[in-house]
């Protein structure tokens, strides 16, 4: 008899170990969302933990002034019901603006996954003064995947903050004005919609999409088959932030190519001139190739310092061709960038699991 009881217990434990861990958030309940993330952080504190799903029904999750909700666990999948219907928002005070202060989520884990949701930082950008840095996702982790995730803000909307991180976006949408995709690591953006908002309330000024500061990784930011939608203000692809910034725009569709400034990239680096910025296969809305045959730029930076009563000015310059050849463009592949990590295949598998689990909410 004892033998059969023991066998039954073993089968029960085996079935439980194979069951998918799932936490379901109460519809439109921000407290329930934060509690679910906290619970997931504890359950998946180990890097080798089995993937855990947080299911988030369509609804408005108002975090108020709450910032930096941390995702410290690993292998956590946050699954919304739809990109347009699952909206998570915070609204920091303008006096608290800052790239490391305002994020809705701060990810510190590895192999986490976000799907079908909107993250909106509603800091009042146009009254924030000279800077309105309001982050939606501050990623200090690695191997994060975002699938159909919409990020809404203005300055510093998305911040990749790991020097050697590997991150991946697919079919997502990112809005902003200046440096709104910024940071380090190798980050691949596949078929994403990039929307440049008004730089100022009256639409004057210029936008800059990306501000990479890559130092330890070879590839940096790669925008592949993305679409750039421009609202009003002129824009540029990228400018150098620090270290050795890498950034490539491949097979980009520009809906308003006349709004792209003539240099295409900003030649005035913030604290570097070693800007490895590239472009290939750019198209207009009708699919016509509008890539320049050549675009040689000289990146320059001027620094001033005082030595006693004497002011010393130094200028650094770096000249480079920004248009890739076909052979050079062909080197940009997910396999070359990430090696053994296959985010596109992981996304496909996770998406199938999520689809089955989300039937619980219907």
Buried (B, 14 or more C-beta within 10 A) or exposed (E): EEEEEEEEEEEEEEEEEEEEBEBBBBBBBBEBBBBBBBBBBEBBEEEEBEBBBBBBBBBBBBBEEEBBBBBBBBBBBBBBBBBBBBBBBBBBEBEEBBBBBBBBBBBBBBBBBBBBBBBBBBBBBBEBEEBBBBBBBBBBBBBBBBBBBBBBBBBBBBBBBBBEBBBBBBBBBBBBBBBBBBBBBBBBBBBBBBBBBBBEEEEEEBBBBBBBBBBEBEBBBBBBBBBBBBBBBBBBBBBBBBBBBBBBBBBBBBEBBEBBBEBBBBBEBBEBBBBBBBBBBBBBEEEEEBBEEEBEBEBBBEEEEEEEEEEEEEEEEBEBEBBBEEEEBEEBEBEEBBEEBBBBEBBEEBBEBBEEBBEEBE
